Every structure is written in structure tokens, then in C-alpha cells.
Amino acid sequence: MVCLSSVRRKTMTKRTIFLSIVSIVSTISFANAGTQFEDAQLGGDPSVPGDEVAFSVAADGETIVLGAPLRNFQGHGYDSGALYVYDRKGADWVQTANLIGEDSAAFDYLGWSVAIEGDVIAGGASWANETGIKSGGVYIFRKTKTWQQEALIAPSDLPAEANFGHAVDLDGERLIVGAPYVDELVNAHGVAYIYRDDNGSWVQEARIVPGDTDVNFAGAAVAIDGDYAVVGAPRDNGDGVSAGSVFIYKRDPKGGWVYMQRVTPNATESYSFFGNTVELVGGTLLVGAEYSDTVGANAGAVFVFQLSNENWSEDQILTPEDPWAWAHFGGSIEMQGSSVVIGAYGDPNSNGAAYIFEDGDNGYEQSSLLLSSEGSYGDRFGSAVAFGSGFVVVGAPHALEKQGSAFVFDVSTSPLRGRGGVGFSRNASYATARSGMSFEFFGNFNEHDYFITTSAIEYYDAHEMASVLGGILNRPASLAIINNQEESDFIQSVSTDLLWTGLTDLDNEGLFAWDNGDAVDWTDWGPDEPNKNGGTEDVVVMNWQYEDGSILGWSDWKEQHRYAFALVELEGMSCTGDIDWDGDVDSDDLAITLENWGELGGGGDANHDGAVNVNDILWLLDYWGACP
């Protein structure tokens, strides 16, 4: 694939509509969970907007490591990536190293994943061209007096596009690495590798190939602890499309790794991506399902499994006390002793949050809510989490215009439960407590209305948003169905951003179809598209671009960890003055105008003159009543 260079939408005078997806919350108080803000904020020196510092984080003792996979390291190329190392010196955090691979090159993405154990750091460079294009590699750094590269691990049997290094974990002398895009049997089956440190020489102990042809993206998450290793396969289709699973392996007395068990939730869900994150400590296994609808659309959940008599069984499901749709709770997990920290990077509107749970007499219970004091829309705080000695570090890779930051929280006081005071109102942190997503009216074409999200989101969020928006407005809706050149020209006249469309081959590999059932009679594929990228690209974006801004048209793309604006198409057209799009100009529309009184434009600007004032009330009165 070519590099994307995004061109922002042309400025237009349009309505911005904030739709409450689940409910509008006036006050949410936590009777049992304290709220805590950061004690320190860490960046990367040097770093600039776009580097995504803290995309991955790791900690051990008094040391923190931040991965910045999009860092353009001088002399190594665009998106070569980097690792920033911090050590605690008294009450301060001091950056002590800035690590890059000796042969790092453009688009290696060093820092996509990271782990630290004592004096060893493992950094995944998931797109490094080691044995083939984007085959991937893992850099090992060891500290003597300073941090120095010790090894670059890349097994010789890696095919192109393997993404070896997508996930890593260290335990003692062992390293486990996921390569979720290895096409072992069909559609990016995925594998994992286990290595042993033999005095600085990393020896491969095992190559793990979980499951059968239903198992996809195995190795998207990995964990190792003692004699057990786990491999997450979030797109395992065995119990429903992308319901997901986790495979557990045990080391035998001879040093080999033997398949033990496949685990899934007691109640499986399609598209929940169970296994997108995993954490293993002793006989406790935590599995994230960040798209689970257990407590709300894509709100997410974490499943707890316990080992007893050589069998792993589900023991508890963790969800936050304040569940929000699209929170992606379980997008990151870390466990230390009896405490667990869980990231929810989409909670709400991608501000993000992290939650601490403690194991007690009644199982794990939420004890603290961690928030960034400077959090803003789209920071994705909670994308990565880690425990150190008496602290938690939380990554927010999209903070500061995607320059990225990590936030450190002192959790040395024990127990954690109740720290920061009780009865916190979420409204004190967020200006508006709406469990929803922001849309902007895009325009009309061929008697259809179009809306666009005001931030780039992942595909499954976009797909869900289209369904929910259609339900709210009581109109058939889907991601944009583009049937001809005229419709494409209309869209591009308004926006040249990367946009999710309703074209996928998720249901039938290799056969693209529109979400609403329309025949695919017209296409606008870019050169060499669709290319499937080893079977890993199943959804379609429009306005794919070169760095010079030239537009290629449509491209198939991966549905996870890729971000585009959701363009939603609704059948029929709204009428003048119907601000809330419910088919009537009535007191609800008047209330929106009054709520936004005095603002320059926005949701209450009924007559589109750029201000919300008495003229908008007169306009509403002129069109009062049912839409024609």
C-alpha cells in the first residue's frame, strides 16, 4: 500500500448535531469508585505531532518505556519508530534513553508493541522488511550501563505481510511474539513464536499455530507467565464471525510447548473480538473483548478465567460502573498482584479512561477511575496501560495533535479502593456527559441525506454508528453506498478525507458486496486495488491518497487499527427547520435552539446564517408542524 496523506474537508456552513446514542446523563456518581488524575505527564524528546508517543507502553520497577511507531527518526526514514525510556529519579521522571534499531528503516513501526523485564526491552517493529515486505521484526535492547541493541529477531520462515512483532510479552528469560497476518491456511491465520534468552542469544523454542481455518489473526495478542502461554485470536470465526478465542499452551518437562485448551466466553458474540488483548498472571487469565455489546454497543468487556485442575473456566465478566457505548473497555489490560488496570480508549468520544479493579471477597470490583486532567476529544487515553512499582502508566497516543503522551498515576497507597474521594460527578470532567458520537450534516444527493462523523474511527464503530443513526432518525441507513460517478463526484466535492464506505467482503471472502444489498454495478478502485494484502483487508475506503495528495479512489483496508471518517447515507431527505431530524418542526427543535443560544452556528442554527438568535426562532415558527 502507498502512504496516506490526509487532506482536510472543505469548510462549509452546516449543522453540527450531537446525537445521544444511548442516553443523556445529567449526573453520574460513583458510590464505590474514587477518581484520580495524573501525577505526571510524559512525552518523547524529540517528538512532534503525528509521532503517536505512548501508542504502546510498558513498565517494570522504576522504569517506563513508551512506543512511538510513527516517529520519523532522523536518518532512518518516515514512520521508522522509536522507544522512549524514562526512569524515576526521586519525585521526578527523567527520560534516559531514546532507542532506535541499528538498521531501522521507513515504515518499520518500531514501538507498535513493547515489553520490559528487568534489564531487557523487546520492541515490536511490525512492518520491518526483514524476511519480506512488512514481515516484521523484534528488537531486543539490554541495559548494562546504558541501553544497547542486543539482537534483532526475525524468523527465517516469515512470509511477507506477517506483522511479526504486532504483540510481544516477556517473562523471565522467555519472549513470546505474535505474527497475526501469517497466511498459514486461509485469510491471515496467524502464528506465535516463543524464544529463550541463552546468554544474549535468543533461541526459538516453539512456533505455535493455533486452531484451524476458522481461526484468524492468531497472535494479535500474546502473554506468557511461567509454564503457560496464551495466544489471542480475535477474528476466530468458530463461534460466530469474529467472535474470537484464546489458545492456551503449557511447557512440558522437556521444554516443548503443548496445546492445552481453547477458551471462549460462556456466551459468545459475533464481532466482539474476544482475544484482542490478553493478560496472564499465575492461574488467572484476563481476556479483552473491546467490541462486546455486554453492557452497550461496542462498550467492551474483560473476561476472567481461573485455572483449576488443569482446566481454565470463566469466573467473572468485568465491566465499568459507568458503561458507555463505543468505550472499547478492554482495549488494553495489565495485572499486578490482586489489581488490574483496564483501558477504555473510546470512553466517551475517544477522550478515554482507565479503570482499576481489585480482587476481593466478591471477585474483582472497580476501585478507581483514572482520567487525564487535560483530556480532550479523540486523545484515545487508555489505548495502552501498564503497572510499575507503585504506579500505573496510561498511554494517550492521539493527545496533542497525535504527538502522544503518557500519564502516570501514583497508586502506592493500599488499598486502591476509594482513592480520590467518592461521589465524583463525571460532568466535572466532561463539559457534556453524552454517551454518543458527534456527526456533521454532510449534504443531500439524489434525495438521500448524508452525515459524517467529526472524528476518524475504526470500521466496526463506523458500521455500528450507521445502524444507530438510522434507528434514531427512523430511516434506513448504512455506510455510503456509491452507485455511480455522479455520487462519487458529489462526495469528493465536499470531502477528500479518507471515508469508510458500505462495501465489504466480510461475508464472502473475495466477493465484495454493498451493506444494503445493492448490486455492485459501478466501482472506482485505485491502481492495483483491491489487493487483499494477504487476505487481511476486507472493508473499503474511498479517497485513498498518495503523499502528494493525488487521489487514487477506492482501496480495500483492514477493519481494525485503521481510522477513517464514517460517511453515513440515509434514505429520504429532511425538511427545513427539523433540527433533530425526527420528521417534525416542534418544541424539540426549539429546545435545541435555546440550548445553543448565542453560539456561532452549531446545532441550533436553523436558518444557516452562522448565528443562533431570534431569527432562528422565527424561522422555526414559519415551518412549524409535520414535515411534508
C-alpha positions, 0 to 999 in steps of 0.5 A, a space after each residue: 500500500 502507498 502512504 496516506 496523506 490526509 487532506 482536510 474537508 472543505 469548510 462549509 456552513 452546516 449543522 453540527 448535531 450531537 446525537 445521544 446514542 444511548 442516553 443523556 446523563 445529567 449526573 453520574 456518581 460513583 458510590 464505590 469508585 474514587 477518581 484520580 488524575 495524573 501525577 505526571 505527564 510524559 512525552 518523547 524528546 524529540 517528538 512532534 505531532 503525528 509521532 503517536 508517543 505512548 501508542 504502546 507502553 510498558 513498565 517494570 520497577 522504576 522504569 517506563 518505556 513508551 512506543 512511538 511507531 510513527 516517529 520519523 527518526 532522523 536518518 532512518 526514514 518516515 514512520 521508522 519508530 522509536 522507544 522512549 525510556 524514562 526512569 524515576 529519579 526521586 519525585 521526578 521522571 527523567 527520560 534516559 534513553 531514546 532507542 532506535 534499531 541499528 538498521 531501522 528503516 521507513 515504515 518499520 513501526 518500531 514501538 507498535 508493541 513493547 515489553 520490559 523485564 528487568 534489564 531487557 526491552 523487546 520492541 515490536 517493529 511490525 512492518 520491518 522488511 526483514 524476511 519480506 515486505 512488512 514481515 516484521 521484526 523484534 528488537 531486543 535492547 539490554 541495559 548494562 550501563 546504558 541501553 544497547 541493541 542486543 539482537 534483532 529477531 526475525 524468523 527465517 520462515 516469515 512470509 511477507 505481510 506477517 506483522 511479526 512483532 504486532 504483540 510481544 510479552 516477556 517473562 523471565 528469560 522467555 519472549 513470546 511474539 505474535 505474527 497475526 497476518 501469517 497466511 498459514 491456511 486461509 485469510 491471515 491465520 496467524 502464528 506465535 513464536 516463543 524464544 529463550 534468552 541463552 546468554 544474549 542469544 535468543 533461541 526459538 523454542 516453539 512456533 505455535 499455530 493455533 486452531 484451524 481455518 476458522 481461526 484468524 489473526 492468531 497472535 494479535 495478542 500474546 502473554 506468557 507467565 511461567 509454564 503457560 502461554 496464551 495466544 489471542 485470536 480475535 477474528 476466530 470465526 468458530 463461534 460466530 464471525 469474529 467472535 474470537 478465542 484464546 489458545 492456551 499452551 503449557 511447557 512440558 518437562 522437556 521444554 516443548 510447548 503443548 496445546 492445552 485448551 481453547 477458551 471462549 466466553 460462556 456466551 459468545 458474540 459475533 464481532 466482539 473480538 474476544 482475544 484482542 488483548 490478553 493478560 496472564 498472571 499465575 492461574 488467572 487469565 484476563 481476556 479483552 473483548 473491546 467490541 462486546 455489546 455486554 453492557 452497550 454497543 461496542 462498550 467492551 468487556 474483560 473476561 476472567 478465567 481461573 485455572 483449576 485442575 488443569 482446566 481454565 473456566 470463566 469466573 467473572 465478566 468485568 465491566 465499568 460502573 459507568 458503561 458507555 457505548 463505543 468505550 472499547 473497555 478492554 482495549 488494553 489490560 495489565 495485572 499486578 498482584 490482586 489489581 488490574 488496570 483496564 483501558 477504555 480508549 473510546 470512553 466517551 468520544 475517544 477522550 478515554 479512561 482507565 479503570 482499576 479493579 481489585 480482587 476481593 471477597 466478591 471477585 474483582 470490583 472497580 476501585 478507581 477511575 483514572 482520567 487525564 486532567 487535560 483530556 480532550 476529544 479523540 486523545 484515545 487515553 487508555 489505548 495502552 496501560 501498564 503497572 510499575 512499582 507503585 504506579 500505573 502508566 496510561 498511554 494517550 497516543 492521539 493527545 496533542 495533535 497525535 504527538 502522544 503522551 503518557 500519564 502516570 498515576 501514583 497508586 502506592 497507597 493500599 488499598 486502591 479502593 476509594 482513592 480520590 474521594 467518592 461521589 465524583 460527578 463525571 460532568 466535572 470532567 466532561 463539559 457534556 456527559 453524552 454517551 454518543 458520537 458527534 456527526 456533521 450534516 454532510 449534504 443531500 444527493 439524489 434525495 438521500 441525506 448524508 452525515 459524517 462523523 467529526 472524528 476518524 474511527 475504526 470500521 466496526 464503530 463506523 458500521 455500528 454508528 450507521 445502524 444507530 443513526 438510522 434507528 434514531 432518525 427512523 430511516 434506513 441507513 448504512 455506510 455510503 453506498 456509491 452507485 455511480 460517478 455522479 455520487 462519487 463526484 458529489 462526495 469528493 466535492 465536499 470531502 477528500 478525507 479518507 471515508 469508510 464506505 458500505 462495501 465489504 467482503 466480510 461475508 464472502 471472502 473475495 466477493 465484495 458486496 454493498 451493506 444494503 444489498 445493492 448490486 455492485 454495478 459501478 466501482 472506482 478502485 485505485 491502481 492495483 486495488 483491491 489487493 487483499 494484502 494477504 487476505 487481511 483487508 476486507 472493508 473499503 475506503 474511498 479517497 485513498 491518497 498518495 503523499 502528494 495528495 493525488 487521489 487514487 479512489 477506492 482501496 480495500 483496508 483492514 477493519 481494525 487499527 485503521 481510522 477513517 471518517 464514517 460517511 453515513 447515507 440515509 434514505 429520504 431527505 429532511 425538511 427545513 427547520 427539523 433540527 433533530 431530524 425526527 420528521 417534525 418542526 416542534 418544541 424539540 427543535 426549539 429546545 435545541 435552539 435555546 440550548 445553543 443560544 448565542 453560539 456561532 452556528 452549531 446545532 441550533 442554527 436553523 436558518 444557516 446564517 452562522 448565528 443562533 438568535 431570534 431569527 432562528 426562532 422565527 424561522 422555526 415558527 414559519 415551518 412549524 408542524 409535520 414535515 411534508 
